[in-house]
Amino acid sequence: MTGLLLDTHALLWWWADEALLPPRVRETLSDADTTAFVSAASAWEIATKVRLGRLTPYRDMVPRFAELAMAADLLHLPLTHHHGLRAGTYPNEHRDPFDRILAAQAELGSLTLVTRDEAFKDFPVQVLW
């Protein structure tokens, strides 16, 4: 079994237009042996960036977040104090709190992070793109 955690941009692209994802990612997500997770941090990030006017094309996804995740067979990954503590203790200077918490969730959950974001090379996580 492969466990995946979708970075927020990968999640939005999957919901908006699956063709935006590389074939390798689409194939892995559709594999019956893959379990895919969506983080509560992604809900927080989307809602925050919509509120700030940085993700307005996705504003309709905010009230439908749980429905969209369920329809995509994504399992909810809650935030815990373990994730928060790990995110806060990474030694690198990466300032994006959403990236830090997603990295911590992927690391502690032994999940592969689905992302094209090069910043994750500074975290001890496996990446799929």
N, C-alpha and C positions, 0 to 999 in steps of 0.2 A: 504494500500500500504506500502511496505517495501522499504526503500531507503538504498542502500548499496554503500560504497566506497571501492574499492579494493586497498589494500596495494600493493606495487610494486611486491613483491614476489608472492602474490596470483594471480595477473594479469599475470605474466610470466608463472606460473604453469598452469593457465587456458588455455593460448594460446599454450603452449608447450605440455601438457599432462593433460587433465582434471582430470584423475584418481589420480593425485597427491593431489587433493583437497579432504577434508573429504566429505563423503556422504551428511551430513547436509548442507554444503556450496553449493555443486552441486545442491541439491534439491531446496534450496532457490534461487539460481541464475536462475534456470529454471522455477520458479513459475511465472505465468502471472501477479501476483500482485506485483512483485519485479521490482524496477527501479534501475539499476546498473550504477554507475558512474566511470569514469577513470579520474584521476587528471592530469593536466598539469605537476605537480610535478613528477609523475611517468615517464613521457616522459623525463623530465630533468634528473631524477635519472638513468634511463636505458642508455641514451646517455652518461652521465658522466662516468658511470661505465664501459661501453663498451670501451670508449676512454682510460680509465685507465687500461684496460686489465682484469678487474674483472668480466665481464659478456660476455666474447667473444662468448660463445655458442649462445648468443641471438643477436649478432651483426646484423643479417639480419632483425631483428624486428625494428631497428631504422628507416630506410627509409620507412617502411611499417606501422608505428605506427597508423596513422589515419585510414588507410585501415583496419587493424586488429580490432581496436576499433569499427569501424562501422559494420564490419561483425559480431561482437559479441553483437551488439545492446547496446553498452555502450554509455552513454551520456558523453560528454566532460564537465569536471568541471574546469573552468579557475581559476587562482589565482587572488585574489584581495588584496588590501591594508588591508582589514579587516582580511584576513587570515594571512598575514604577521605580522600584529601587534599582533594578538592573539598568533601566534607561538612564537614570540619573548618575550612575557610576561608570558609564563608558568613559574611557580616558580621552577619547578624541574630542575635538572642539566643534563637532557638528551641532548647529544651533536649532535645527528644526525639531520641535518636540514630538511632532507626529511621526517623523522618521525614526527618532530614537525609541519611541514606544513600540512601533511596529517591529523594529529590529529586535528589541527585547522579547517581544511575543514570539517571533520566529525562532530566536535562539533558544529560549527556555522551553518552547513547545516542540523543538526539533522539526520545525517546519521550513520548507523552502519558500523564500519570498519571491513572489512574482512581481518583478519591477524592471524598468529600464533605467532607473535612477542610479547613476554611477557612484553616488555618495555612499551607497550601501557596501562598497568595497572596503570601507573603513570599519565595518562591523563584522563580528564573527558569525556571519550567516551565509547560507547557500542561497544563490540567486538563480532564477529561471527567467530567461527572456529570449 
